[in-house]
Amino acid sequence: MIRRLAALFLAVAAFAALTWALWPKPVAVETARIGQQSIEVLVEEEGKSRIRDIYTVSAPIGGELKRIELEAGAKVVAGETVVAAIRPAAPPLLDARARKLAESAIKAASASVELAFAQLKQAEAQADFMQGELDRARDLLHKGTIAQRAYDKAALDAAVAQAEVARARANLTVQRQQLDSAQAALIEGIGIGGEDANCCVNVKAPVSGEVLRVVTQSAQVVQAGTPLIELGNSDDLEIVVDLLSRDAVGLAPGAQAAIDGWGGPAIAATVSQIDPAAVTKVSALGIEEQRVTTILKLQGSRADWQRLGHDFRVVAHIVAWRGENLTAVPLGALFRRGEAWAVYTAENGQAHERLIEIGARNNSLAEVKSGLGTGELVILHPSDAVQDGTKISY
């Protein structure tokens, strides 16, 4: 009898244990309570800072550029700071043919000088003779020995002789200058400007600010128009962001934004310009995208972003839409049911599926237009074990 009772007890205990093991247990879930919150829809994109007006100073003339001593970050004053100095370039080296031609030209010019000098001496001798003839004719005219016409002829010959002297003297000057020109053609390989301050063209800063980049620093021969240095005012910074065209459509000038990701505190900004045309750009994944250039103006004082410089990488968070005191549901509670959105609510220890209508949403919240009320509990990140009517624990 005792054995039968013991066996019966063991059987009942085993059945109870099996029943308990197979009995459905409540599914542990995480919940959140629906409340009134503010929702911001942000457009987030990487961008860069830039100085609004950048001045590239170029060489006004060709010549030998002296080494630019200014470094990036140096302050400059408009019309005062000399940013570059250009002096005449050294003449080129002559090959054998050019040297022979130059030497021949010197010899020919020397001979022309000698010829012009001889012609001057001849003209001077002729002028002296004619002046003597004029003096004798004047004496004879006073004595009444010759006619007035003979005297006039002697005066004319003397004047012509003097003019010939002037012509020969001018010709000698011309030939000497040509000799100097021919000799200058032999100058090669040495500078003709030297270190004389009057020999150089000083290029001054066109605007006050600071040096952004020295394009051409070493001393070298440059052509007119060669970029030398870039200048700008770092107090005049703006942010440029290339937005997807579908994101830019929802924005307007004056939209609020925040700038971060540059290594310093967040900076307030506003959208100042949205380009009317998009450009095609290829993403890192090789996808063609239509991008719209958007300009943001920084707010606050320069002290708030004094370490932010030209061409720094930044992240822009632009407010495309904002709503206050909205019924909001966490995105983690939403899932699709066909074409509609749905959530699981937690009521009396059970999960209940409910279809809802949502409006604007961001990365964490969605606006509830209908289907949920303030104060209700929703299940976050429901697993496959949660179904309509499933018992839950929370």
WODAFEN-V209915 format. One record per residue. N is the residue number from 1. RES is the residue in one small letter. BURIAL is I if it has 9 or more other C-alpha atoms within 8 Angstrom, else O. D_CENTER is the distance of its C-alpha to the mean C-alpha in Angstrom with 1 decimal. Layout:
# WODAFEN-V209915
N:RES:BURIAL:D_CENTER
N:RES:BURIAL:D_CENTER
This chain:
# WODAFEN-V209915
1:m:O:101.7
2:i:O:99.3
3:r:O:97.6
4:r:O:97.1
5:l:O:95.6
6:a:O:93.2
7:a:O:92.2
8:l:O:91.7
9:f:O:89.6
10:l:O:87.4
11:a:O:87.0
12:v:O:86.0
13:a:O:83.5
14:a:O:81.9
15:f:O:81.7
16:a:O:80.1
17:a:O:77.5
18:l:O:76.7
19:t:O:76.4
20:w:O:74.1
21:a:O:71.9
22:l:O:71.6
23:w:O:71.2
24:p:O:67.6
25:k:O:65.6
26:p:O:63.1
27:v:I:59.4
28:a:O:57.3
29:v:I:54.3
30:e:O:51.5
31:t:I:51.4
32:a:I:49.3
33:r:I:50.6
34:i:I:49.1
35:g:I:48.0
36:q:I:46.0
37:q:I:42.3
38:s:I:39.0
39:i:I:36.7
40:e:I:32.9
41:v:I:31.3
42:l:I:27.7
43:v:I:24.8
44:e:O:23.0
45:e:I:19.8
46:e:I:17.2
47:g:I:13.7
48:k:I:10.8
49:s:I:9.9
50:r:I:6.9
51:i:I:7.6
52:r:O:8.8
53:d:O:8.6
54:i:I:6.6
55:y:I:9.2
56:t:I:9.5
57:v:I:13.2
58:s:I:15.3
59:a:I:18.9
60:p:O:21.2
61:i:O:24.0
62:g:I:25.0
63:g:I:26.7
64:e:I:26.7
65:l:I:23.7
66:k:I:25.0
67:r:I:23.4
68:i:I:20.6
69:e:O:22.0
70:l:O:19.1
71:e:O:17.5
72:a:I:14.4
73:g:O:15.4
74:a:O:17.7
75:k:O:18.3
76:v:I:18.4
77:v:I:20.4
78:a:I:19.9
79:g:O:22.5
80:e:O:24.0
81:t:I:21.9
82:v:I:22.1
83:v:I:19.0
84:a:I:20.6
85:a:I:24.1
86:i:I:25.2
87:r:I:28.9
88:p:I:30.9
89:a:I:30.7
90:a:I:34.0
91:p:I:36.2
92:p:O:36.5
93:l:O:39.4
94:l:I:42.4
95:d:O:44.2
96:a:O:48.0
97:r:O:48.3
98:a:O:45.9
99:r:I:47.7
100:k:O:51.1
101:l:O:50.1
102:a:I:48.8
103:e:I:52.1
104:s:O:54.2
105:a:I:52.4
106:i:I:53.2
107:k:O:56.8
108:a:O:57.0
109:a:I:55.5
110:s:I:57.9
111:a:O:60.8
112:s:I:59.7
113:v:I:59.6
114:e:O:63.1
115:l:O:64.3
116:a:I:62.8
117:f:I:64.4
118:a:O:67.8
119:q:I:67.5
120:l:I:66.8
121:k:O:70.0
122:q:O:72.0
123:a:I:70.8
124:e:I:71.6
125:a:O:75.1
126:q:I:75.7
127:a:I:74.6
128:d:O:77.0
129:f:O:79.8
130:m:I:79.2
131:q:I:79.0
132:g:O:82.4
133:e:I:83.8
134:l:I:82.6
135:d:O:84.3
136:r:O:87.6
137:a:I:87.4
138:r:I:87.0
139:d:O:90.1
140:l:I:92.1
141:l:I:91.0
142:h:O:92.3
143:k:O:95.6
144:g:O:95.8
145:t:O:96.0
146:i:I:93.1
147:a:O:91.8
148:q:O:88.7
149:r:O:87.1
150:a:I:87.4
151:y:I:85.7
152:d:O:82.9
153:k:O:82.4
154:a:I:82.2
155:a:I:79.6
156:l:O:77.5
157:d:I:77.6
158:a:I:76.6
159:a:O:73.5
160:v:O:72.5
161:a:I:72.8
162:q:I:70.6
163:a:O:67.9
164:e:I:68.2
165:v:I:67.5
166:a:O:64.4
167:r:O:63.2
168:a:I:63.9
169:r:I:62.2
170:a:O:59.0
171:n:I:59.2
172:l:I:59.4
173:t:O:56.3
174:v:O:54.4
175:q:I:55.7
176:r:I:54.7
177:q:O:51.1
178:q:I:51.0
179:l:I:52.3
180:d:O:49.5
181:s:O:46.9
182:a:I:48.6
183:q:I:48.6
184:a:O:44.8
185:a:O:44.2
186:l:I:45.5
187:i:O:42.9
188:e:I:40.5
189:g:O:38.4
190:i:O:38.2
191:g:I:35.8
192:i:O:37.3
193:g:I:35.0
194:g:O:35.9
195:e:O:34.7
196:d:O:35.9
197:a:O:33.4
198:n:O:34.4
199:c:I:33.3
200:c:I:29.5
201:v:O:26.8
202:n:I:24.8
203:v:I:21.2
204:k:I:20.6
205:a:I:17.6
206:p:O:17.0
207:v:I:16.0
208:s:I:17.2
209:g:I:15.1
210:e:I:14.1
211:v:I:12.7
212:l:I:9.5
213:r:I:10.1
214:v:I:13.0
215:v:O:12.5
216:t:O:16.2
217:q:I:18.5
218:s:O:21.9
219:a:I:24.4
220:q:O:24.5
221:v:I:25.3
222:v:I:22.4
223:q:I:22.5
224:a:I:21.5
225:g:O:17.9
226:t:O:16.8
227:p:I:13.3
228:l:I:14.4
229:i:I:12.2
230:e:I:9.0
231:l:I:10.2
232:g:I:9.8
233:n:I:12.4
234:s:I:12.4
235:d:O:15.2
236:d:O:13.1
237:l:I:11.7
238:e:I:11.9
239:i:I:12.2
240:v:I:11.3
241:v:I:14.1
242:d:I:15.4
243:l:I:19.1
244:l:I:22.1
245:s:I:23.4
246:r:O:26.7
247:d:I:25.2
248:a:I:23.2
249:v:O:26.5
250:g:O:28.0
251:l:O:25.4
252:a:O:25.2
253:p:I:23.2
254:g:O:24.6
255:a:I:25.1
256:q:I:25.1
257:a:I:23.0
258:a:I:22.7
259:i:I:19.8
260:d:I:20.9
261:g:I:20.5
262:w:I:18.1
263:g:O:21.1
264:g:O:22.2
265:p:O:24.3
266:a:O:23.6
267:i:I:21.7
268:a:I:22.9
269:a:I:20.7
270:t:I:21.3
271:v:I:20.0
272:s:I:18.8
273:q:O:17.8
274:i:I:18.7
275:d:O:17.8
276:p:O:21.1
277:a:O:20.4
278:a:I:19.8
279:v:O:18.4
280:t:O:20.2
281:k:O:18.9
282:v:I:21.0
283:s:O:21.6
284:a:O:22.5
285:l:O:26.1
286:g:O:25.6
287:i:O:26.0
288:e:O:24.4
289:e:I:23.1
290:q:I:22.1
291:r:I:19.0
292:v:I:18.0
293:t:I:14.7
294:t:I:15.8
295:i:I:14.3
296:l:I:16.1
297:k:I:16.8
298:l:I:17.9
299:q:O:21.5
300:g:O:23.6
301:s:O:23.1
302:r:O:20.4
303:a:O:23.0
304:d:O:22.9
305:w:I:19.4
306:q:O:19.0
307:r:O:18.1
308:l:O:15.2
309:g:I:11.9
310:h:I:8.2
311:d:O:7.6
312:f:I:11.5
313:r:I:13.6
314:v:I:15.8
315:v:I:18.7
316:a:I:19.3
317:h:I:22.9
318:i:I:23.4
319:v:I:27.0
320:a:I:28.1
321:w:O:31.8
322:r:I:34.0
323:g:O:37.8
324:e:O:40.2
325:n:O:43.6
326:l:I:43.6
327:t:I:46.0
328:a:I:43.8
329:v:I:44.7
330:p:I:42.8
331:l:I:41.2
332:g:O:43.2
333:a:I:46.4
334:l:I:45.5
335:f:O:46.5
336:r:O:47.1
337:r:O:50.6
338:g:O:50.4
339:e:O:48.0
340:a:I:48.5
341:w:I:47.2
342:a:I:49.9
343:v:I:50.5
344:y:I:53.5
345:t:I:55.0
346:a:I:57.2
347:e:O:60.6
348:n:O:63.8
349:g:O:62.8
350:q:I:61.8
351:a:I:58.7
352:h:I:58.6
353:e:I:56.1
354:r:I:54.8
355:l:I:52.6
356:i:I:50.0
357:e:I:47.5
358:i:I:44.0
359:g:O:41.2
360:a:O:37.7
361:r:I:36.7
362:n:I:34.0
363:n:O:33.9
364:s:O:37.1
365:l:I:39.1
366:a:I:40.3
367:e:I:42.0
368:v:I:45.7
369:k:I:47.0
370:s:O:50.5
371:g:I:52.6
372:l:O:52.0
373:g:O:53.0
374:t:I:51.9
375:g:O:53.7
376:e:I:54.3
377:l:I:53.6
378:v:I:51.5
379:i:I:51.4
380:l:I:48.0
381:h:O:47.2
382:p:I:50.7
383:s:O:51.9
384:d:O:54.1
385:a:O:57.1
386:v:I:56.6
387:q:I:58.2
388:d:O:59.7
389:g:O:62.6
390:t:I:61.7
391:k:I:63.0
392:i:I:60.3
393:s:O:60.1
394:y:O:57.3
